[in-house]
């Protein structure tokens, strides 16, 4: 299965009878899946269709879907409500007899609510039904384009993630081969720290000395961390190769990477090993950031 990004954009135009319409779909990152639809009056029933189709093809991301509809040769009818106008004129005549005021102007009268009525053109039920069907089909096309764009971006993300995993592997190998991890180096550091312990102690305590030596050796050993990093690398490659909606799994794996690398850095008492750990930490963070875009 292909990898998919959670970001994408698609637009689809259509027409049916006197209607022309346009779908615009935009997808952004999100923890789950959510479709937010904006529809004009008369096309509300398309929301159920849109949510069903999008839910079948997408598992993560917030998708904004906007439908714009225009109808040709559909000028609105404007008429004056004579009853309301007469009532206003009578009221104006009564007021004029009580106060010294300028007679109402035509534009002032027309601006009064209820005097002018705008009637939308009556639609044809068959034309309206056909337009809704065509608009639903256009949504499916726009959704297919959105899915395709997300897959193209997902392919690019997969390549980037693979590169980051390769970099982590190379840095892990560098940490494995760091001079500070060699037995001779660990032995020298142990001898130095044991000598420091003896200098600061008035009495030689062999049991305590043994405990401190074991503790120092344990803290210097990052074998388990490197083994877990190698395991995470294998899992990451398997997931990327498998494809599909793996964003959550890779996000969890990125956290595990981060935990092991942090432990390596905290255990390090060698400058080269510390620098390698910090470089690995930076690559893992880049890996995690890219994973946030993956479905």
N, C-alpha and C positions, 0 to 999 in steps of 0.2 A: 504493500500500500504506500501511496505517496504521502509525504509530509505536507502539512498545510499551515500557512501563516494565519493569524487571526485578523490581519489587516487586509483590506481590499476595497475596490470600488467598481461599480458597474452601472451602465445606463442603457435603457432600451426604449425605443420609440415604437408606437403602434397607431393604428387607425381602424375605425369601424363605423361605417355610415357617416353621419355628420360629426362624429367624435374623433378627436386626435388626443393621444395621451403619451405620457413619458414617465417611466419608472427610474428612480435614482436610488441606488443601494450603496451604503457605506458601512464597512465593518471595522470595528476597533477592538482592542484587547479587553478581556474580561475574565473573571474566574469561572463563570459558567456561560450558558447561552441565553440570550434575550433578544427578541425581535420587537422593535418599536416601529409601528406603522402609522403613517399620516395619510388619510384618505379624504377625498372631497365628498360632499353630500351626494347620496345616491349610490355610492360604491362601498359602503360600510361592510357589506357581506364578504368582501374580498379578504378581510383581515383573517378570518378562519382558514381560508385556503393558503394564504401566505405563511401563516404560522405552521401549518401542517407540513408544507413543502420544505420550508427552511429547516424545521426540526428534523426532517428526514436526512438532510444533507450536511448539516452543521452541528457540531457538538459544543463548541466554545466560541465566545466572542459576542459583543453587542452589535446587532445589525440595525441600522436606521434605514427604513424603506419609505420613500415619499412618492406618491402618485399625483401627477398634475394632469388635469383633464380640461380640454377646451371643446366647445361645440360650435361648428360653423353655421352661419346663417341663423343665428339664434339671438337676435337683438331683443332686449327687454322692452316691454310696453310701458309707456309712462302715461298716466291719466290723472286728471284733477278730480278729487272727491268733492262734488258740488255741495253736498250736505254740510261737510266740514267747513268749506270755504264760506258758505252763507252764514253759518253760525259765527265764524270769526268776524265777518263783516258787520254783523248785527252787534256783536260785542264791541267792535271798534267804534260804531256809531254812538252807542250808549256812552262810552268813555269820552268821545269827542265832545259830547254835550256837557260834560262835567269839568273837563280840564282843557286848557289851551295847549293843544299838541298838533304836530304835523300829521297829516293823513298817512296811513300805511302805504308803503311802496309795493310794487308787484313782487320784487325779489324778496321783500320782507315777508309778504303773505305766503309765497311759495316755500319759504324756509320753515314755516310752522309745521310741526310734526302732524301728519295725517292729511294735510292738504294735497300733497302730491303722493301718489302711490305708484310704486314700480313693480310690475308683475313680470315674473320670470316666464319665459316661453314654456308652454306645455310640451312635455316630451312624449315620444312614441314608445310604448312599452316594449315592442319588439326590438326597436333600435337600441333602447336602453339595455335590454337583456343581452343583445348581441355584443354591445360595447363592454359589458361586464365580463363576458366570456373571453373576449379578445384581450382585455386588460389582465385577466388571470393568466392567460397563455404568455403574455408579454412579461409578466412577473417571473414565470418559470424560466424564460430565456435570460432575463437579467440575473436571476439567481445562479443559473448555470455559468454565466460569465464571471460572476463573483467567485464561485467555487474554483473555477479555472485559474483566476488571478491569484487566489490564495494558495493554490497548489504550486504555481510558478514561484511565488515568493517562498513557499515552504521548501522547494528544491534548493534555492539559494541559501536558506537558513541551514538546511542539512549539510551543505558543503562547509559553511562557516563553523558549525558545531563540530564537524569531523576534524577540521583543522585545529580547533581548540583542544579537542581530546588528544590529538597527536602531540600537541605542544605540552600538555600535561604529562603525557607518557615520557617524552624526552627529558623533561625536567625531573621526573621521578627517577629516571635512570641516572641522571646527573647526581641526584641526592644519594642514590644507591652507591655510586662510585666515589662519593666525597671522601677526601683523605681523612677527615675528622671521624669517619665511621670505622676506620680500620682498627683492628685490635691493638696495634702498637700505639696509635694515638689515644685510644680510650685508656690503655694501660698507663701511659705517661700522665694523662690528666688525673687518673685515680691516684697515682703515686704523689703527684703534686698536692692534691687535696688532702690525702692522708697525712702527708708531712705537715700540712698546715694545721690539721686537727691535733697532731702530736705536739706541735709547738705551743698551741693554746691550752693544752691540758696539763695539769700538774700530776696527773696519775694516768698511767696507761691502762685502758680498759679494752681488752681484746674483743669482748662481745660487742661493745658499742662500735668499735672500729670495724668489725665485720658487718654490722648492720648498716653503717654509713657507706661502706664500700659497695654493698649490694644495692643500696638506694641510688648511689651515684651511677652505677652501671645500668640500672633499670631506667633511670631518667634519660640516659644517653642513647638507649636503644629505640630506634624508630622502625624496627623490622615489621611489627604488626601494622603500623600505619601505612607503610609502603605496600604491604600485601593487600590491605583493604583498598588502597588507591588503585592498585592493579586490577582488583576485582570490579571496582566502579568503572574503570576504563572499559573493561570487557562488556559490562552491562550497558554502558552508554552506546557503544558501537552496535551491540545487538539491537537495542531499541531504535536507533537511527536507521539501521538497515531494514528493520521490520516495518517502520513507518506507521501511518495512521495517527489517531489523536493521542500522542504520547507526551504532550506538554507537561501535564501534571507529574508524570513519572520522572521525566528528566529534571523537573524543578526539585523534586525530592532528592534525586541523585546529586544535583548541584549542591544542595545543603550538606549531604554526606561528604562530598569532596571537600567542601569548605571546612568541615569539622576535622577531618584527618589532616589537612594541610596546616590548620591552626595548631594542632597538636605537635606536628613535626617542628614548626617554628618555635613553640614553647619549650620543646625538649632540646633544641639545638644549643650547643655551646661552642660551635665552630662557625666562624664568620662566613665561610664559603657555603656551608649548609644552610645558614640563616638566609643568605642572599638568594639561594636556590628556592627555598621555601617561600620567600616573599614574591619571587617571580611567578611561582606556581599559584600562589594566592591570587595574583593579579589576573592570570589566565582563567582561573576558575570563576572569578567574578565576571569576566567577559562572557564566559560560557553561560552563566546564570542569567545575565542580561538578555542574551539572544534567546534563551529558552522562554522568557516571558512573552515573546511574540508568537510562540508556537501553539497550534491548536491542541 
